[in-house]
């Protein structure tokens, strides 16, 4: 069914198509017709951070910024869903147009700029959810007018409010669409930010009687030296996990496309190689006790397996979903299942 709808959606402005697609997904969920959009995904139980995932394939943050479509997205067969990025106060984001397709490359460029309704709106939406078949991640950021020296206060404000509702929390310091945000990945800035959040995490765990894992999402454009420094800081501060990676500002594989000149973060198939290299380097330098989520460029089951082979415990997709549709989820799950069951490799023990 998605193969029929996609050509129609691709005739529209990308952001308008995004909104219409989510509305259609909600309608399918309410009417019980989601199976027409997505075949049923066979379970592939996976345990990470003490959480039970129906399968290891999740939705990356950015598709549902305000947590308005959680049940419908789970209905597609995702093993987990990550919503956000959310900021303390509502913000409109960048001027439109700000979302662009590169169909010849299976890629997307976005400069959305953390457009969202604010953390209170997200909390209200999550509180309405009746059924969560898998873990829910909530991705937090800072408002664009908050200077970096005060960034910790924004992240703390979001963490305080989402903590009771999240199964894990992702700290987004790697979007290229908020001016100066990526400077928070610099070693000393990273240490200050993560140390403050780790202290709050332990306080909130005692307060709520449950420990919610905290993950940090990094960029694919870090130098080897910066990756090593980030791994050192994140390992020393004992973060629960790392997501590798966000979108890239690089264009080497798409620079002949006129759309490649648009400012913003590139996602989709051209990101696969670079994001997987960052994932592999992080896996080699982080303690084994820190699981990784691999994201960036997954357009097939083989791509998902490549992330697992590079050291991911879980994977996420987003742009591939736009091009392939919900069938991508089942393809990835089945490919990872075959890898686990391969006699030459042996079963993969859960982390």
N, C-alpha and C positions, 0 to 999 in steps of 0.2 A: 504493500500500500504506500509506503514512503517513496518508493521509486516513481509512483504516479504523482505524488504531491510535490516532490522536490523541484521538478522543472517549473512548476507554477510559483513556488516560493522564491526561486532564484530569479524570477522576473521582477521581483519587488526589491526595494531598498533593503539592505541586509538587516538593519535594526528593526524595520517594520515586519519583515519576515520572521525575525526572532520572536517578536511579541505574538504574532499570529500563530506561530508554531506552538508556543507554550499554551495559548488559549485552546488550540485544538487538542493538545495533549490532556489538558484538564477536562475537556468535554468527553474525550475517550475514556478517561478514568471514571468520571461520574456515571457514564452510560454503560460501563462494563465492556467497552469495545477495544480496550487497549491491546488484547491479543491479536487484533487485526493489524496493529502497527508493529508489534514485536512478538516473535515467537517466544514460547516459554523457555526460560534459561534453567538448565539443570543445575541443581545445587553443587557447589564445590566448597564445602566448609573450610574456613581459614580462621585461625586464631592469632591475633596480634594485639599487644598491649592488654591482654586479658579480655579483649572484646571478641565476640563471635560474629564473623562476617559470613553471610550465606555464600558468597563467592568473592574472589579477590579483585574484582573489576568495579571501580567506582567512577562517579561523575566528578570532574574537577570543578573548583569554584569558578564563578563567573556567569554560568548559565542562569542560575536562580539567585540573584543577588540579595533578595529580600525574604527568601524562604516562603514564597507564595505558591510553590508547585511541588512541594516535597513528596506528597503521597503519589502524585501522578508520575514523578520521576522514578521513584522506587518501583512503580508498576511496570516500568520498562525492563526490569530485571537486574538493575544495578545492585551490587553487594553492599554498597555504601554510597551516600550522597553528601557532597560538601557544598554548603551554601555560603553566600557572601561574594566578594569582600564587603564587610559592613564597617561603618565608621560611627563615632559617637553621635555626630549630628548629621542630619540629612544634607546631601549635596547633589547638585545637578549634574556634575561631571563635565566633560569637555563639550564644546559646541558640536552640533551635528553638521554634516555627516561624520561619523566616528567609528564606523564598522564597515570593513571592505572585504570582499571575497576575491581570491585568486584561484578560480576554478581549474586552470591548467596545472596548478601545482598542489591542489588539495589543501590550500592554505587560507588563512584569515589574518588580516591586520586589524587591530583594534586600538583605539585611544579613548576608551570609555571614560577613564578618569575617576574610578570608584564612584560612579553614580549610584546612589542608594537612598532609601528613605530613613536611614538612621537606625541605630541599634534597638531603640524601643519598638519600632515597627516590626523589625525582624523577630524580636522576642514574642510579640503578640501573635505573629503568624505561627511560630513554632509551637506555642502553647495550644493552638487550635488543632494541631495534628493528632489524629486518633490512632494511626497505625504507622509504625516505623519498623519494617521487617529487618532492617540492618542499621548499623551505626550511622549517626548523623554528625558530620563535621561542620564547624562554623569557623569561617575565615574572617579574621579581624585586621583592620588597618587604621591609619590615621587620617584625619581631615587634611585637605590640601593646604589650608591656611594655618595649620599648626606647625610651628618651626621644629626642625629635627631635635633641637635641644629639649623640647617639651613633648616629644613623640611618646615617651613612656607613659605619660598621663593619659593619652588617647587610648593606647593599647590596654592599659589597666582599666579604664572606664568600660571598654567593650568586654574585657575578660570577666569583670565582676558581674555584668548583666547576663552574659550567655553561659557562664559556668554551670548553673543548675540544669541547663537544657541540653548541653552539648555532650556527645560521646567522645569527641576530641576537639581541640581548638588549634587552628593554624594561624601563625603569626606571619602576615604577608609583608615582607620588607623588600620585595623584588619586582613589583610592578614597574614598568618603565613609564607609566602614564601619570604618575604623581611626581612633580618636580622635586628632585633631591631624595626621594624615598630610598633609592638603591645605595645612597651613601651610608645608610644604616647597616649595610653589610660589611663596612670597613671594620677592622678587627676591634678597635677600642669602642667604637659606637655599638657594635654588635654585643660586645661583652657587657656594656652598661645596660642596654635594653633587655637582653635575655636574663641577666642576673636579677633585674627588677621584676621581671615577669615570673621567673622561677620562684622568687620569694613569695609573690602573690599566689602562685599556684599552690604552694604548700600550705599557706594560710587558708585558702579557700577549701582545700581538701579537708583540713581539720574542721572547718566551719560547717561543711556540707556532709561530712562523713563519707565522701567518695572522692577518689583521685581521678581527675580528668586529664588525659595525656595532652601535652602541649608540643606541637610540631612547628618547625620553622621552614618556610618556603623560600628557596634561593633561586637566583637568576642563572640562565645558561651562559651568560656573557662574562662570568668571572674568569680571571686568569688562573693558571694552575697555582700560583702563589696565594691568590686570594681564596681559592677553594681549600687549600691546605690550612690557611689561617682560620677560615670559618669552621672547618672540621675540628680544629684544635679547640676553639672556643666552645663550640656546641658540645663536644665530648666532655670537656672539663666541667661545664655547667650542667651536664647530665640531662639534656633535653630528651624528650621521649622519642622523637622521630624527626626526620627531615623529608621534605617534599622537593624532588628535583625533576623538573624545573618549571619556572614561569616562562613567559614568552621572551623572544629575543629581539634585540634592536638590529641584529645583523641581517644582511640580505644577500649573501653570496650565491645562494642557489636560485634566487628569484629575481635578480637585479635586471634581467631583460624585460620583465613585465612592467608596464607603465604604472600599475597600481603599487608596485614595490616602493615607489617614491613617497607614498603616504607615510606620515609620521605615526608611530605607534609600535606595539608589540606584535611580532609575527608568531603565529601558531600554526599547527598542522604539520603535514608530512615533511616539509623541509627542516623542521626542528628536530626530527628524530635523532639524527646522528650526534649533534652537539649536546642535546639534553642527555643522551645516553652516556656520552663520554664523561659528563659532569657526575652523573649518577655512579658510574663505575669508580671514578676517582674518590668520591665521597665514601663509597663502600669500603675502599681499601684503607681509608684513613680514620674512619669512625669506629668506635667500639662495636662489636657484634651485638651488644645489647641495645643499640639504637637502630630500629628498623627504618627502612626507606620506602617512600612511595615514589614510583617512577611515573612521570607524566611528561608529555611533549612528543607529538608526532605519531601517536598510535592510530593507525588506519587499518590495521589487520590483526588477526590473531598472531601472526609471526612477529609483528612489532611488539605486542604485549609480551611474548616469550623472550624477545631480545632484552626487554627491561628486566624481566626476572633473571635472565642469565647474567645481567650486569649487577645484580644484587638487590633488586626490589623485592619487598615482601608483599606489596600490593601495587596495583597500577590504577591510573585514572585516564579518562579520555574526555574530550570536549569537541575540538574541531573535527575530528574524525567522525563523530556522531552526526555533525551537520552534513557531511558529504556521504557517509555510508548509511546513516539512519540507525535505528535500534538494533538491526541485525548484527552490528559491530560488537555489541555486548556479548551475545552468545558466541560469536566467533572467537572472541578473546578468551572467554571462559573455557571453551572446548579446547583451544590450543594449549592453554595452561594445564588443563587436565591431562592432555596427552603427554606433556612434558613431565608431569608428576608421575605418570604411570609408566614412563619409558623404562624398560628393563635395563637399558644401558646407563640410566642415570639413577634409578631408584626413586623411591617416594621422597617428597620434600616434607620434612618435619615442620610443623607450625612453630612460629617464634613465640 
